[in-house]
Amino acid sequence: MILYDLRIASILVISFAYMLFDLFNKRNVPDLFVYATTAYAIVLTILYFNYSTIAISLLIAAVIFGLGYLLYKYGQLGGADVFELAAISLMLPYQPSVILNLPQYNFPFIFSILINAGIVSLVIMPIYYLPKYNSRFGSVLKAKTSKPDIFKASMFLIVYIVFYAFLVLHFGFHLITLIIILVLAVFSFLLLLFEKQIMRAMIRDVNISELEEGDMIATNLIPDSELDTLSKLKYFGRLVTSKSLKELEGSGFSEKLPVYKDAFPFALPIFLGLAIALVAGNLILAILV
């Protein structure tokens, strides 16, 4: 019981620290902290003293790390986020019982966190970025929204309505289900409707001299003529590495590049998703209660 409480406390403290680094240290997490917490997580896994549990814990962490690393290489996820998720899965591989006493079916704990974090991100992104867009470019309501964006957002809204009707018919009315579906529907609609504005609020146009290792380049916003030139470079990609940075600096390319300098701090929804997972478990399972 003491070790179980230690695991829960460790996960909360470590994920909270990752969140603080993400929010207040320009998304830079010290390497020493990353490696130390990963080593600590491995120690907690070994302390299960059960070969089966240790093997499953390592397997889940390996899958999370492998998939996360691919997302990192393609510039979709921060490197520290990958280590954080792997460390959490090592410290507590299975979903624990929750405060609200909802059934969890012993799923991997990290899956609950990722699903909850995705829902939290869906809510936070419009709230966080639309005011930023307003302050930099003027009212988002006056921004040009394409018909395809309106159609896509509307179709998703209809899908949620149909899905909720299906749930009510088969499982009856539950307030928690209504709340979750309503939140998903409203914020999915906003995210899809203002997708371009939210993306623009994340991006700064910077010179090559201002690039830093670990930056993510919005290659889809680079004009085709410039992208053709950059694509000839051996190491150029979405993720800025030491090799690609050195290559860019020596290429003679002088145009500014769109970079996610205000990228979404994913450690925030990870921490909130973790807290929700400890209280209510997997929010998708909560829909079916």
C-alpha positions as a Markdown table, in Angstrom:
| # | Residue | x | y | z |
|---|---|---|---|---|
| 1 | Met | 0.0 | 0.0 | 0.0 |
| 2 | Ile | 2.9 | 2.3 | 0.8 |
| 3 | Leu | 4.5 | 1.6 | -2.6 |
| 4 | Tyr | 1.1 | 2.2 | -4.3 |
| 5 | Asp | 0.7 | 5.6 | -2.6 |
| 6 | Leu | 4.3 | 6.4 | -3.5 |
| 7 | Arg | 3.6 | 5.6 | -7.2 |
| 8 | Ile | 0.5 | 7.9 | -7.3 |
| 9 | Ala | 2.3 | 10.7 | -5.5 |
| 10 | Ser | 5.4 | 10.4 | -7.8 |
| 11 | Ile | 3.3 | 10.5 | -10.9 |
| 12 | Leu | 1.4 | 13.6 | -9.7 |
| 13 | Val | 4.6 | 15.4 | -8.6 |
| 14 | Ile | 6.6 | 14.5 | -11.8 |
| 15 | Ser | 3.8 | 15.4 | -14.2 |
| 16 | Phe | 3.2 | 18.7 | -12.4 |
| 17 | Ala | 6.9 | 19.5 | -12.7 |
| 18 | Tyr | 6.8 | 18.7 | -16.4 |
| 19 | Met | 3.8 | 21.0 | -16.7 |
| 20 | Leu | 5.6 | 23.9 | -15.0 |
| 21 | Phe | 8.7 | 23.5 | -17.3 |
| 22 | Asp | 6.4 | 23.5 | -20.3 |
| 23 | Leu | 4.4 | 26.6 | -19.3 |
| 24 | Phe | 7.1 | 28.7 | -17.7 |
| 25 | Asn | 10.4 | 27.6 | -19.2 |
| 26 | Lys | 9.6 | 28.0 | -22.9 |
| 27 | Arg | 8.8 | 24.3 | -23.2 |
| 28 | Asn | 12.3 | 23.4 | -22.3 |
| 29 | Val | 12.7 | 20.5 | -19.8 |
| 30 | Pro | 16.2 | 20.0 | -18.5 |
| 31 | Asp | 17.8 | 16.8 | -19.7 |
| 32 | Leu | 18.9 | 15.9 | -16.2 |
| 33 | Phe | 15.3 | 16.0 | -15.0 |
| 34 | Val | 14.1 | 13.9 | -17.9 |
| 35 | Tyr | 16.7 | 11.2 | -17.5 |
| 36 | Ala | 16.5 | 11.2 | -13.7 |
| 37 | Thr | 12.7 | 10.7 | -13.7 |
| 38 | Thr | 12.9 | 8.0 | -16.3 |
| 39 | Ala | 15.5 | 6.1 | -14.2 |
| 40 | Tyr | 13.3 | 6.6 | -11.1 |
| 41 | Ala | 10.3 | 5.2 | -13.0 |
| 42 | Ile | 12.3 | 2.1 | -14.0 |
| 43 | Val | 13.2 | 1.6 | -10.3 |
| 44 | Leu | 9.5 | 1.7 | -9.4 |
| 45 | Thr | 8.8 | -0.9 | -12.1 |
| 46 | Ile | 11.5 | -3.2 | -10.7 |
| 47 | Leu | 10.0 | -2.8 | -7.2 |
| 48 | Tyr | 6.9 | -4.8 | -8.3 |
| 49 | Phe | 9.1 | -7.8 | -7.9 |
| 50 | Asn | 6.8 | -9.7 | -10.3 |
| 51 | Tyr | 8.3 | -10.8 | -13.6 |
| 52 | Ser | 4.9 | -10.7 | -15.4 |
| 53 | Thr | 4.0 | -7.2 | -14.2 |
| 54 | Ile | 7.5 | -5.9 | -14.9 |
| 55 | Ala | 7.4 | -7.3 | -18.4 |
| 56 | Ile | 4.0 | -5.9 | -19.2 |
| 57 | Ser | 5.0 | -2.5 | -17.7 |
| 58 | Leu | 8.2 | -2.4 | -19.9 |
| 59 | Leu | 6.2 | -3.5 | -23.0 |
| 60 | Ile | 3.6 | -0.8 | -22.6 |
| 61 | Ala | 6.3 | 1.8 | -22.0 |
| 62 | Ala | 8.2 | 0.6 | -25.0 |
| 63 | Val | 5.1 | 0.9 | -27.2 |
| 64 | Ile | 4.4 | 4.4 | -25.9 |
| 65 | Phe | 8.0 | 5.5 | -26.3 |
| 66 | Gly | 8.2 | 4.0 | -29.8 |
| 67 | Leu | 5.0 | 5.7 | -31.1 |
| 68 | Gly | 5.9 | 8.9 | -29.3 |
| 69 | Tyr | 9.4 | 8.9 | -30.8 |
| 70 | Leu | 7.9 | 8.6 | -34.3 |
| 71 | Leu | 5.6 | 11.6 | -33.6 |
| 72 | Tyr | 8.6 | 13.5 | -32.2 |
| 73 | Lys | 10.6 | 12.8 | -35.4 |
| 74 | Tyr | 7.7 | 14.1 | -37.5 |
| 75 | Gly | 7.4 | 17.2 | -35.4 |
| 76 | Gln | 4.1 | 16.4 | -33.8 |
| 77 | Leu | 5.2 | 15.9 | -30.2 |
| 78 | Gly | 7.9 | 17.3 | -27.9 |
| 79 | Gly | 10.7 | 15.0 | -26.9 |
| 80 | Ala | 10.2 | 15.6 | -23.2 |
| 81 | Asp | 6.5 | 14.7 | -23.6 |
| 82 | Val | 7.6 | 11.3 | -25.0 |
| 83 | Phe | 9.8 | 10.6 | -21.9 |
| 84 | Glu | 7.1 | 11.8 | -19.6 |
| 85 | Leu | 4.4 | 9.5 | -21.0 |
| 86 | Ala | 6.8 | 6.5 | -20.9 |
| 87 | Ala | 7.8 | 7.3 | -17.3 |
| 88 | Ile | 4.2 | 7.4 | -16.2 |
| 89 | Ser | 3.4 | 4.1 | -17.9 |
| 90 | Leu | 6.4 | 2.6 | -16.1 |
| 91 | Met | 5.4 | 3.9 | -12.7 |
| 92 | Leu | 1.8 | 2.7 | -13.0 |
| 93 | Pro | 1.0 | 0.3 | -15.9 |
| 94 | Tyr | -2.6 | -0.4 | -15.0 |
| 95 | Gln | -5.5 | 1.9 | -14.5 |
| 96 | Pro | -6.1 | 2.1 | -10.7 |
| 97 | Ser | -9.5 | 2.2 | -9.1 |
| 98 | Val | -11.0 | 5.7 | -9.3 |
| 99 | Ile | -12.6 | 8.0 | -6.7 |
| 100 | Leu | -15.9 | 8.0 | -8.5 |
| 101 | Asn | -15.9 | 4.1 | -8.4 |
| 102 | Leu | -16.6 | 3.8 | -12.2 |
| 103 | Pro | -15.6 | 0.5 | -13.8 |
| 104 | Gln | -12.2 | 0.6 | -15.6 |
| 105 | Tyr | -11.7 | -3.0 | -16.8 |
| 106 | Asn | -8.0 | -2.9 | -15.9 |
| 107 | Phe | -6.9 | -1.0 | -19.1 |
| 108 | Pro | -3.4 | 0.5 | -19.3 |
| 109 | Phe | -3.4 | 3.7 | -17.2 |
| 110 | Ile | -1.5 | 5.6 | -19.9 |
| 111 | Phe | -4.4 | 5.0 | -22.3 |
| 112 | Ser | -6.8 | 6.7 | -20.0 |
| 113 | Ile | -4.4 | 9.6 | -19.6 |
| 114 | Leu | -4.0 | 10.0 | -23.4 |
| 115 | Ile | -7.7 | 9.9 | -24.1 |
| 116 | Asn | -8.4 | 12.4 | -21.3 |
| 117 | Ala | -5.5 | 14.6 | -22.4 |
| 118 | Gly | -6.9 | 14.6 | -25.9 |
| 119 | Ile | -10.3 | 15.8 | -24.7 |
| 120 | Val | -8.7 | 18.5 | -22.4 |
| 121 | Ser | -6.6 | 19.7 | -25.4 |
| 122 | Leu | -9.7 | 20.0 | -27.5 |
| 123 | Val | -11.2 | 22.3 | -24.9 |
| 124 | Ile | -8.1 | 24.3 | -24.1 |
| 125 | Met | -6.8 | 25.0 | -27.6 |
| 126 | Pro | -9.7 | 27.3 | -28.7 |
| 127 | Ile | -9.7 | 29.0 | -25.3 |
| 128 | Tyr | -6.0 | 29.5 | -25.3 |
| 129 | Tyr | -5.3 | 30.5 | -29.0 |
| 130 | Leu | -8.3 | 32.4 | -30.2 |
| 131 | Pro | -7.6 | 35.4 | -27.8 |
| 132 | Lys | -4.0 | 35.3 | -29.0 |
| 133 | Tyr | -5.2 | 35.5 | -32.6 |
| 134 | Asn | -7.5 | 38.4 | -31.7 |
| 135 | Ser | -4.6 | 40.3 | -30.1 |
| 136 | Arg | -2.2 | 39.8 | -33.0 |
| 137 | Phe | -4.5 | 39.9 | -36.1 |
| 138 | Gly | -7.8 | 41.4 | -35.0 |
| 139 | Ser | -11.1 | 39.8 | -34.2 |
| 140 | Val | -11.4 | 36.1 | -35.1 |
| 141 | Leu | -15.1 | 36.7 | -36.0 |
| 142 | Lys | -13.9 | 39.0 | -38.8 |
| 143 | Ala | -11.4 | 36.5 | -40.2 |
| 144 | Lys | -12.2 | 34.8 | -43.4 |
| 145 | Thr | -13.5 | 31.2 | -42.8 |
| 146 | Ser | -13.7 | 29.0 | -45.9 |
| 147 | Lys | -16.8 | 27.1 | -46.8 |
| 148 | Pro | -15.0 | 23.7 | -46.5 |
| 149 | Asp | -14.1 | 24.6 | -42.9 |
| 150 | Ile | -17.7 | 25.5 | -42.1 |
| 151 | Phe | -18.9 | 22.3 | -43.8 |
| 152 | Lys | -16.4 | 20.1 | -42.0 |
| 153 | Ala | -17.2 | 21.7 | -38.6 |
| 154 | Ser | -20.9 | 21.3 | -39.2 |
| 155 | Met | -20.6 | 17.7 | -40.3 |
| 156 | Phe | -18.7 | 16.8 | -37.1 |
| 157 | Leu | -21.4 | 18.6 | -35.1 |
| 158 | Ile | -24.1 | 16.4 | -36.8 |
| 159 | Val | -22.1 | 13.3 | -36.1 |
| 160 | Tyr | -21.9 | 14.1 | -32.4 |
| 161 | Ile | -25.7 | 14.6 | -32.3 |
| 162 | Val | -26.4 | 11.3 | -34.1 |
| 163 | Phe | -23.9 | 9.5 | -31.8 |
| 164 | Tyr | -25.6 | 11.0 | -28.7 |
| 165 | Ala | -29.0 | 9.9 | -29.9 |
| 166 | Phe | -27.6 | 6.4 | -30.4 |
| 167 | Leu | -26.3 | 6.3 | -26.8 |
| 168 | Val | -29.6 | 7.5 | -25.4 |
| 169 | Leu | -31.5 | 4.9 | -27.3 |
| 170 | His | -29.2 | 2.0 | -26.2 |
| 171 | Phe | -28.1 | 3.1 | -22.7 |
| 172 | Gly | -30.7 | 5.6 | -21.6 |
| 173 | Phe | -30.2 | 9.2 | -20.5 |
| 174 | His | -27.2 | 9.9 | -18.3 |
| 175 | Leu | -26.2 | 13.4 | -17.3 |
| 176 | Ile | -22.4 | 12.7 | -17.5 |
| 177 | Thr | -22.8 | 11.4 | -21.0 |
| 178 | Leu | -24.7 | 14.5 | -22.1 |
| 179 | Ile | -22.0 | 16.8 | -20.6 |
| 180 | Ile | -19.1 | 14.9 | -22.2 |
| 181 | Ile | -20.7 | 14.8 | -25.6 |
| 182 | Leu | -21.7 | 18.4 | -25.4 |
| 183 | Val | -18.2 | 19.5 | -24.5 |
| 184 | Leu | -16.7 | 17.4 | -27.3 |
| 185 | Ala | -19.3 | 18.7 | -29.8 |
| 186 | Val | -18.9 | 22.4 | -29.0 |
| 187 | Phe | -15.1 | 22.5 | -28.9 |
| 188 | Ser | -14.6 | 20.2 | -31.9 |
| 189 | Phe | -16.8 | 22.6 | -33.8 |
| 190 | Leu | -14.8 | 25.6 | -32.7 |
| 191 | Leu | -11.5 | 23.9 | -33.4 |
| 192 | Leu | -12.5 | 22.9 | -36.9 |
| 193 | Leu | -14.2 | 26.2 | -37.7 |
| 194 | Phe | -11.2 | 28.3 | -36.7 |
| 195 | Glu | -8.5 | 25.7 | -37.4 |
| 196 | Lys | -6.4 | 28.1 | -39.6 |
| 197 | Gln | -6.7 | 31.0 | -37.1 |
| 198 | Ile | -5.6 | 28.7 | -34.2 |
| 199 | Met | -2.6 | 27.5 | -36.2 |
| 200 | Arg | -1.6 | 31.0 | -37.2 |
| 201 | Ala | -1.7 | 32.0 | -33.5 |
| 202 | Met | 0.9 | 29.3 | -32.7 |
| 203 | Ile | 3.3 | 30.4 | -35.4 |
| 204 | Arg | 5.9 | 33.1 | -35.7 |
| 205 | Asp | 7.9 | 34.0 | -38.8 |
| 206 | Val | 11.5 | 33.8 | -37.8 |
| 207 | Asn | 14.9 | 34.1 | -39.5 |
| 208 | Ile | 17.2 | 31.1 | -39.6 |
| 209 | Ser | 19.5 | 32.8 | -37.0 |
| 210 | Glu | 16.5 | 32.7 | -34.6 |
| 211 | Leu | 15.9 | 29.0 | -35.0 |
| 212 | Glu | 16.6 | 26.6 | -32.1 |
| 213 | Glu | 17.1 | 22.9 | -31.9 |
| 214 | Gly | 13.8 | 21.3 | -31.2 |
| 215 | Asp | 11.7 | 23.9 | -33.0 |
| 216 | Met | 8.9 | 22.7 | -35.3 |
| 217 | Ile | 8.6 | 24.3 | -38.7 |
| 218 | Ala | 5.1 | 24.7 | -40.3 |
| 219 | Thr | 6.2 | 23.3 | -43.7 |
| 220 | Asn | 2.6 | 23.4 | -45.0 |
| 221 | Leu | 2.8 | 27.2 | -44.8 |
| 222 | Ile | 6.0 | 27.6 | -46.7 |
| 223 | Pro | 5.5 | 28.7 | -50.4 |
| 224 | Asp | 6.0 | 25.9 | -52.9 |
| 225 | Ser | 9.0 | 27.7 | -54.6 |
| 226 | Glu | 10.8 | 28.0 | -51.2 |
| 227 | Leu | 9.8 | 24.5 | -50.1 |
| 228 | Asp | 11.3 | 23.1 | -53.3 |
| 229 | Thr | 14.6 | 24.7 | -52.5 |
| 230 | Leu | 14.6 | 23.6 | -48.9 |
| 231 | Ser | 13.6 | 20.0 | -49.8 |
| 232 | Lys | 16.9 | 19.6 | -51.6 |
| 233 | Leu | 18.7 | 19.9 | -48.2 |
| 234 | Lys | 19.6 | 16.5 | -46.8 |
| 235 | Tyr | 18.4 | 17.1 | -43.2 |
| 236 | Phe | 15.5 | 19.6 | -43.7 |
| 237 | Gly | 12.2 | 18.6 | -42.1 |
| 238 | Arg | 9.5 | 19.7 | -39.7 |
| 239 | Leu | 11.7 | 19.1 | -36.7 |
| 240 | Val | 14.8 | 21.4 | -36.4 |
| 241 | Thr | 17.8 | 19.2 | -35.4 |
| 242 | Ser | 21.4 | 20.2 | -34.8 |
| 243 | Lys | 22.2 | 18.8 | -38.3 |
| 244 | Ser | 19.3 | 20.6 | -40.1 |
| 245 | Leu | 20.1 | 23.8 | -38.3 |
| 246 | Lys | 23.8 | 23.8 | -39.3 |
| 247 | Glu | 22.7 | 22.9 | -42.9 |
| 248 | Leu | 20.2 | 25.8 | -43.0 |
| 249 | Glu | 22.7 | 28.3 | -41.7 |
| 250 | Gly | 25.2 | 27.3 | -44.5 |
| 251 | Ser | 22.6 | 27.1 | -47.2 |
| 252 | Gly | 22.3 | 30.8 | -48.0 |
| 253 | Phe | 18.5 | 30.7 | -47.6 |
| 254 | Ser | 17.4 | 34.1 | -46.4 |
| 255 | Glu | 13.6 | 34.0 | -46.2 |
| 256 | Lys | 11.8 | 33.8 | -42.8 |
| 257 | Leu | 10.3 | 30.4 | -41.8 |
| 258 | Pro | 7.0 | 29.8 | -40.1 |
| 259 | Val | 7.8 | 28.2 | -36.8 |
| 260 | Tyr | 5.6 | 26.9 | -33.9 |
| 261 | Lys | 7.2 | 29.3 | -31.4 |
| 262 | Asp | 4.0 | 29.3 | -29.4 |
| 263 | Ala | 3.3 | 25.6 | -29.7 |
| 264 | Phe | 0.7 | 24.0 | -27.5 |
| 265 | Pro | 2.2 | 23.0 | -24.1 |
| 266 | Phe | 1.1 | 19.4 | -24.1 |
| 267 | Ala | 2.3 | 18.7 | -20.6 |
| 268 | Leu | -0.6 | 20.7 | -19.3 |
| 269 | Pro | -3.3 | 18.4 | -20.7 |
| 270 | Ile | -1.2 | 15.4 | -19.7 |
| 271 | Phe | -1.3 | 16.6 | -16.1 |
| 272 | Leu | -5.0 | 17.4 | -16.2 |
| 273 | Gly | -5.8 | 14.1 | -18.0 |
| 274 | Leu | -3.9 | 12.3 | -15.3 |
| 275 | Ala | -5.9 | 14.0 | -12.6 |
| 276 | Ile | -9.1 | 13.2 | -14.3 |
| 277 | Ala | -8.0 | 9.6 | -14.8 |
| 278 | Leu | -7.4 | 9.2 | -11.0 |
| 279 | Val | -10.8 | 10.7 | -10.2 |
| 280 | Ala | -13.1 | 9.4 | -13.0 |
| 281 | Gly | -10.9 | 7.1 | -15.1 |
| 282 | Asn | -11.2 | 7.0 | -18.9 |
| 283 | Leu | -13.8 | 9.6 | -20.0 |
| 284 | Ile | -14.8 | 7.5 | -23.0 |
| 285 | Leu | -15.8 | 4.7 | -20.7 |
| 286 | Ala | -17.7 | 7.2 | -18.5 |
| 287 | Ile | -19.9 | 7.9 | -21.5 |
| 288 | Leu | -21.1 | 4.3 | -21.5 |
| 289 | Val | -21.9 | 4.2 | -17.8 |
